[in-house]
């Protein structure tokens, strides 16, 4: 187990694949390199798609706040040692700081007034943001609020900084600068039926955890309720209602989620002083548990900021806040996933999705293949290649030029160096590229792409996307559809796959007809469906593991890869 863990160590994976770097110039603050940013971007898109479907509003908040804000929130008294304190260059005297750092026991300062341009006094310290909750309270308080706006869901992806001890810093799992997929949900007070809102919102958070952890990332996860500690704020009645709401939300989630998670014994007394919480841990491929997500109730913070909303009876009441982070932090989740997959990322998340390797003297063919693969849809392919992507032809390829696409398609790299073909293929394999496409004059003339898939997991994703596309093309072209084999995927993922395949099939038909490659959807389906079925059958053959390569028309191959990526296979 130790050897396996060392082989999977995210620090080793990150270095080997050029994803991130740690440097003495910024201890505990990782540098994310281009390929690492690709993975982060996919994770952010995943979270954003989940919260957009559930009515969240994204905000951006400052990095530096006056100490008055931290005094009001309670962080200055209870968290100051874990914060960074900052000041302007003019506030530092030779030989030491001239900054006035308030006593932690000082009275809370007043929060800023919306629309004011008040300037902080010279020499006053600022606290660098270690968490978003005080800033989101300011956002809530900037305008008068009504019960009709609740629950109000505020999301934030900004950078946070915490002054971790240098001896505690560990790769991406313990850092000083990090990004949370953070959100705060402002719910109605208990008197206005707020616990029903809390239960519904917590349940929705747990459903998002399931969609991200289990469905998209293939991680098993566990939920654990932490109840009231001995030292706490708030009435027993409030705690009773809050703990009951969380228990009910967990029970409802269990009925919806089915397999893929477990419920751990209640952690009696481990809740925060301001409210109970649910901690979520993820289990990786070698059975290790990682603390990631959390959902917490808070009866206190809104009161400290004097936040109010107008209730149905006209009274001003204080909202209840749900703090939640689905991944915990992007950095920690990236480390967990790097170790879970041992650097063999699934196709949708791979930092190196496709490598196009032109044969000698075939640079134009490589450019053409990359342009088709990078396009966001068959309709977005450069005009000179629009017909070629279906039926080939040398003329179109000879007029192509280097084109980077619109940035919303696949991540495609072209290795047109003067090294030998075997060396370039081997380098792509060592970097765990999900798909390798070697193209020459024969492929250019035929308009086909031989797609070499990295391993069985990527091949299964490609085969599933191929059959989904064939079925949708058959439906649009009114030709017999291929049989659909039993799937181990959950119904939600299956529905997403079919929807993405339908959209891609419709775009393929439109492009094929518009650019004169095929006369109708039926003609396209009659040509493409047998090829897609044959590709899926080849990849399903256990004897194919030694060489997981299939050849398809360029536009069809690109569509299959896009489907697998968008459906997060």
N, C-alpha and C positions, 0 to 999 in steps of 0.2 A: 504493500500500500504506500509506503514511503517513497519507493522508487517511482511509482505511478504518479504520486502527487508532485514529485520533483520534475518529472517530465512535462507535467501539465502546468507548472508554475506560470502564472500570467506574466511575471517579469521576464521569464525566458521567452514566452510566446511573443510578447510585445517587442522585445529586442530583435528576435529572429525575423519577424515579419515587418519590422520598421513601422510600428503603429504609434508608439509613444516613447518618450525618453525622460529620464530624470537627470537633473544637472545641478551642480553645486551653486550655480547662480541663483537658483530659486528652490531651496530645500522644501520638499513636500508639495511642490507645485508642478505637476507634470506638463511637459511640452507634448501636445498632440500633433503628430505628423499627418501628412495628407491622407494616408491610408487609414490611420486611426480615426480621423475626422469623418471618414466615410461611414464607419461603423456607428459612431456617435450620432451622425445625421439620421441613419436608419432608425436608431432607438428613439431619437426625438420625434421623428415622424410617426412612429408607432404610438407613442404616448399622446401626441397631438391628435391623432385620428381618434383615439379612444375618448379624450376629454371633449373634443369638438362635438361628438355624437351625444354628449351628456350635458351640454349647455354651459360649459366653463367659459370664462372670459379671461384671456391672457393679458397680463400687465408686465411692465418693466419698472423696477424701482431702483433708487440710488444705491451706491455702494457705501457711501460715507453718511453717517447720521450724527447729529449733535448728541452729546452725552445726555441731554435732557430726555430724548426719546428712550434711551436705554434705562434711564432711571425710572421713567414712567412704566415701562414694561416689566421692570424687576430684574432685567438682565445685568444691570450695572452692579447690583448688590450680590447677585447669585451666580453670575457667569463671567464677571469681568476678567478673571485670570485666564480664561480661554479665548479672550478677544484680542484683536490687534487694535492699538490706539494710534491714530494718525494725526498729523498736523502739517501746515504749510511750511515751506522752507524758511520763510521769514519769521516763523515762530520758534526757530531753533537757535539758541545762542552758542557761541563757541564754548566748547567744553561741556555742553549738556543742554537739556531741553528747557526752554522757557515756557513750556505749555502748562497751563493750569488744569490739572486733572482733578475733577471733583471727587470729594470723599464719597465712598460707596454708600454711606448712610445718609447722604444729603437728600433733601426733599425732591420728589420728582419734578422735572421742569414741565412747562406747558408745551403741548405739541404745537407744531407750526400751523399757521392760519392759511387756508386755501387761498391761492392767488397772491399771497404777500411776497415781497422781495426782501424780507428782513435779512440783514447780513449778520453773521455770527461775530461776536466780539473777538478782537485780535487776541491770540494766545489761548483760545479755548480748544480743547481736544475734541476729536471726532472718533467715534467707534466704527471700525470696519465691520460690515454686516456679517454675522455668523449664522443668521437665520432670517426668514422672511416675515415671520408673524407680526412683529411691530409695524413693519412697512405696510402690510395688508390691512392692519387696523387703521392706519392713516388713510389709506385709499377708501375704506368703508366710511370713515368719518368726514370725508371731503364734501359730502352733500347730504341733504335730508333723505332719510330712507323710510320706506313703507313696508308693511308686512307683505304687500303684493310682490315685492322684489325678492322675497326669501323663498327658498334658499338661494343665496348669492354665492356663486362659485368663482373664486379668484385664483388663477394659476400663474406661476412664475418660474422661469428657467434660468434665472440669473446666477452669477457666480457668488459663492459664499466663502468666507475665510474663517478658520478657527486655529487658534494658537496651540496646536498639538506639540507635546514635548518631542524633541528631536529623536529621542530613543524609541518613541512609539511609532514613528513613521515607517510604513511598510508598503512599498509599491504603490498600487492604486487603491488599496483597501483602507489605508489610513493616511490621509493627506491633509495639507493645510488649505489648499484651494480646491474647491469642488463645486459641482452643479447638481442641485436636486430638481426632480420633477415635482416641485412643491406646489401645494394648493391649500387654501383655507376656505371652508364653506361656512357661511354665516346663516344659522338656522334660527327659527323663532324660539322665543322663551318657552319654558315649561308651561306657563299659564296659557299660552296660545297654541298648545298642542305641538310644541317643538320637538318632543321626543319621537313623534311619528315621523317628522322630517329627518331627524337624526338617524333613525333606524333605516329609512329609505336611502339616505345618502351614504351611510356606512355600507349598506348592502351593495349599492352601486360601485363603491370603491373596491369592495371585495370581488365583484364581478370583473372589474378592470384588471385586478391582480391576476385573476384566473386567465383572462384573455392574453395578458402579456407573458406571465410566467409559464403557464401550461400550454396554451394553444400556440403562441408564437415562438417561444424559446425552448419548449420541451423540458422545463424544469418542474419537478415536484415541489410543492410548497406546503407549509404548515401554519396554522393559525393558533395563536395563544392569547387568551384574554387575561389581562392583568387588572386586578381589582384594587379597591381603596387601601392606601397605606395608613399607618397609624397617624402620621402627621399629614393632615390634609386641610384643604379649604372647602367651604360649602357645607350645606346641610345634609344630614343622612337621607332625607327624602330625595334630594337632587341626585345623590349617589345611587340610591336604589333605582330611580328611574333611568339613570344613565347606564348602569350595569345591565339592567333588564333590556334596554334598547340594543346594546351591543350583543348580548346573548341571542336575542331574537334575530338580529341581522346575520349572525353566524349560522344559526339554524336554517334560516331561509336560503343562505348561500349554499349550504351543504346540499339542499334539495335541488338546486339549479346546477351546481358544478359537477356533481357525480364524482367520478374518480379523478385522481391527479393531485389530491391534497389530503391532509390529515388535520385533525383537531387535537392539539396538545392539552394536557391537564391545565386547569386554571392556575395562574400564578398569583396566589393570594397575597395581597399586600404590595404587589410590585407595580401598581399603577402610579402615575405621576401625581404630585400633590394637588394638581388642579383638575384632575379627571381621570377616568379609566381609559384603557387603551387596548388595542389589538396589535400584537407584534406578528410580523410575517417573516418566516425564514424560508430560504430556498435550499434544496438539496441537490448537489451536483452529481456528476456521473460516477464519482468514486465514493458517494455517500456522505460527504461532508456538508454540514449545515452552515448557512451564511445568513446573518441578520441583514435584512434588506428593507422591506416596506414597513410602514407603521400607520395606524389610524388612531388618533387620540381625540378625546373630548376635552373641552376647556370651558369651565364656568367662570373663570376669573379674568382672563386677559381683556375681554371686551369691557368689563367694568372698570378696569384700570385706565382704559382710554376713554371712558365715559361715552361709549358707543350706544346709540339709541335708534330705535325704529318706531314708527307709529303703528300701534296694534289695531285690530279691527274695532275695538271699543274706544279708540281715540287716545289711549294712554301711551306714554313713551316707555318702552321696555328695552332691556338689554339682551342682545342675541347670544346664543350659544355658538361656540366656534368648534368646528371639526378641523383639526390639523391632519393632513395626510400627505404622504410621499409614496408613490407606487413602486419605484425602483429603489428608493432610499437615496442613492446618488448615482449619477451616470457612471462615475469613475468606478465605484465599487461593483456595480452591475457588469461593467465591461470586464473587470477582473474575474468575476464569477463565471461569466460566459466564456471567456478565454480558457479558463481551466475546465469548465464543463465540456466544451467541444475539443479541448486539447489543441486549439488553433485550427481545427478543421471546421471552419464556420459553415453554417447552412448557406445555401445559395443566396437567399434574400438578404443575409446579413454580412456576406463575405466582403472583406476589404478589397479583394481582387476577384471580381466576378468572372470576367472574360479576358483572356489574353489572345490577341490576334497575332499570328506569326506568319508573315509572308515568306514564301520561298524566295530564293535569290532571283533578282530581276523582276519581282512581282509586287513591287511596292504599291502600285495603283490598285491591285486586287485587294491588298491589305487595307488600304484606305477605304475602298468601297465597302468591304465587309464591316469595318468599324463604323462607318457612317450609318449603315442599316441597323446595326446592333444598338448604337447610341440613341437612335431616334425614339421619341416618346410613343410613337405609334406608326403603323405603316403609311399613314397619310402625311407624316412629318419627315419622311425620307427625302433627301435632296432630289429635285426633279429629274436630274440626269440618271438617277438610280431607281426611280419609282417603278419602272417596268422591269428592270433587271432583277429586282428583289424577288420576282415571281418566276421569270422565264429565262434569265441569264442573257448573255450576249456581250461580245467584247467591246463594242462601240461605246456603250454606256460607261463601262469601267475606265476606258481610256480617257474619258472626259471628266472623270471625277477628280476632286481635289481634297486635300486634308480638311476634314470638317468635324467639329467637336460636338455636334448635336445641340439640343436645347437644355442639357443638364438634367433632364427628368427621366432619361432612359436608364440603361444599364451602365455600370462602371466598366469601361472597356479600355484596355491598354494595348498599344501596338508595339511589338518588339521587332523593329526592322534593322537591328544592328547587323554588323557583318560577321558575327559569329555563326558557327554551323547550326543547322536546324536542330540536331539532337541536343546541343548545348542549350539552346534557347528553350526548347521544350522541357528539358530537365530543370532549368532554373524556375520556370513557371510551376512545375510540379513541387519543387522544394518550398516555394512560397505559398503553397496550398491554394493556388488559383482554382476556382470552382470549375471553369470550363476553358478549354484550349481549342482554338480554331486555327489550323494551319491551312493557308490558301495559296494556290498557285494558278497557272494559266488554265488548267483543266477546270478548276472550280469557278474561275472567273467566267469562262465561256458558258458553263452550265448554270451559273447563278446559284450554286449550292454551297453550303457550309458544312464541312465535317466537324462535328462538335464532339470533342473528347472530354468526358466528364470525370471529375476527380475520383469519386468513390461511389459506393452503393447508395449512400444517403442522397447525394446530388442526383444520381441516376434515377432514384425513385421519385424525386421531386420533378425531374424533367419528364418522366413517363406519365405521372399523374397530370401534369399540365398538358401534355400531348393529347391524352385521351379526352380531357375536358374541352380542349380546343376543337378536336375532331367532332365531338358530340354537338357543340354549338354551331360549327360550320354546317354539319349535316342538317340541323334543324332549320338554319337560315336558307339552305339550298334545297330543302325538301328532298333529301336523299336518305337512304337507310343509315341509321346511326350505329356506331360501334357499341358492342356490349360494354356495360359498365361493371367492372369487377367490384367485389366487396371491398370496402375501404375501412382502415383502422382509424381514419381521421374523425374527429368529433363533428357533429352536424353543423356547428357554426363555421368551422373551417371549410367544410364541404360546400356550404352555401356561398361563402366568400369566393372560393375557387370557381364555382359555376358562374357567378356574377362577373368576375374579372374575365373569364374565358368568353363570356357572351359579348362583353364590350370589345375585346380584342378581335373576336371573330367578325363582328359588325364592321370594325375598321378595316380588316383585311378584305372583306367583300367590297367595301366602298372603294378602297385603293385599287384593287385588281380590276374592277369595272371602269373606274375613272381613267386609269392609265393604259387601258386597252390590253392588259395581260390576259384577262378572261372575259368572256362575253356576259357572264352572269354568276350569281352566287352558287347556282347549281353546278356550273362548270368548274368553278374553283373547288367546291366541296368534293366533286368527283375526282379531281386530281390530287387534292391535299389529304383527304381522309385516309386513303389506303397507306400513304407514306407515313402519316402520323401513327396509325395503328401498327405498322411494321416497326417503326422506331421504338414504340412502347414495348412491343413484343420482344425485340432484340434486347432491350435493357432489362426486361423481366427474366430473361434466361440466366439461370445461375452460372452457366458456363461462360457468360460474357464478362465476368468480373475482371478478367485479365485485361480486357480492352473495351471499355465502356464508351464506344464511339458510334455515333449515328450521323447520317448525312441527310440534310433537308434543304429545300429551297431557302435562300437567305432570309426572305421576309417571314417565312413560316418558322424557321429556327429562332429568329429574333422574337417573334410573338410568343413562342413557348417559353423562352427565358424570361420575358417580361411578365407573363402570367405567373410563373413560379415565384418571381420576385414580389409582385404585387400581392399575391395570395399568401406570402410569407411561408413558403414551403422549404 
